[in-house]
Amino acid sequence: GGLVLLQASRRLSEQGVAHRVALHGGTAYQTDAFLEEVQAAAAAAPAARLRGPYLPADQAALMAEADWVVVPSV
């Protein structure tokens, strides 16, 4: 689902819609091919940032920074 979010962010940027996306989560168990695809999608989405994993103790602070929480799924 993260790829869908990155593609949506790219499209919003192309249309001039101001936004920010912070994509959190680890990459354990992902193939190298998938990780390359994620990196390419992130590079094409200038408003998106790959933030990586976070500690459970940081969850409340991260959510306090957010206006929206999106949990993309395919």
SULKADA-V220759 format. One record per residue. PSI is psi in degrees with one decimal (* if undefined). OMEGA is omega in degrees with one decimal (999 if undefined). D_FIRST is the distance of its C-alpha to the first C-alpha in Angstrom with 1 decimal. Layout:
PSI:OMEGA:D_FIRST
PSI:OMEGA:D_FIRST
This chain:
-23.9:179.9:0.0
-34.7:177.4:3.8
-38.6:177.6:5.4
-43.2:179.2:5.2
-43.6:179.0:6.5
-39.2:177.5:8.9
-39.2:177.7:10.0
-40.9:178.2:10.8
-42.2:177.4:12.6
-46.3:-178.8:14.5
-40.9:177.3:15.6
-42.6:178.0:16.8
-42.2:179.2:18.7
-30.2:-179.4:20.2
2.9:177.7:21.5
18.8:-180.0:23.0
118.2:179.4:21.0
131.3:179.2:21.4
169.2:172.6:18.5
141.8:177.3:17.1
128.1:172.5:13.6
113.0:-177.5:13.7
113.3:-177.8:10.7
150.4:174.2:12.0
156.1:-179.3:11.7
171.8:-178.8:13.4
16.4:178.4:13.0
141.4:175.9:15.3
11.0:177.3:15.2
145.4:179.1:13.0
157.9:176.6:15.1
-37.8:-179.9:16.8
-42.1:179.1:15.6
-42.8:179.8:11.9
-37.4:176.0:13.0
-39.3:178.8:15.1
-40.4:178.0:12.4
-44.6:179.2:10.5
-42.6:179.0:14.1
-41.9:179.2:15.0
-39.0:178.7:12.2
-38.4:178.6:13.2
-29.9:-179.5:16.8
-4.9:-178.3:16.4
87.7:-172.5:15.1
-20.6:-179.6:18.2
-0.9:-175.9:17.3
144.8:176.6:14.3
133.2:173.5:15.2
114.5:-174.1:13.6
-13.2:178.4:15.5
-168.6:-177.3:14.9
162.4:177.7:15.9
159.5:177.8:18.2
146.2:177.5:21.0
-34.3:-179.4:21.1
-20.7:-179.4:24.2
-8.5:-173.4:22.3
-45.8:-177.8:19.8
-43.1:-179.8:22.4
-39.5:178.4:23.2
-42.3:179.9:19.7
-31.4:178.3:19.1
-26.8:178.4:22.6
-15.7:-170.5:21.6
143.4:169.9:18.7
-33.5:-179.9:19.4
147.4:172.4:16.1
120.8:-179.2:13.5
130.1:177.0:10.0
85.7:-175.0:7.7
145.2:179.5:4.5
146.2:177.0:4.1
*:999:5.1
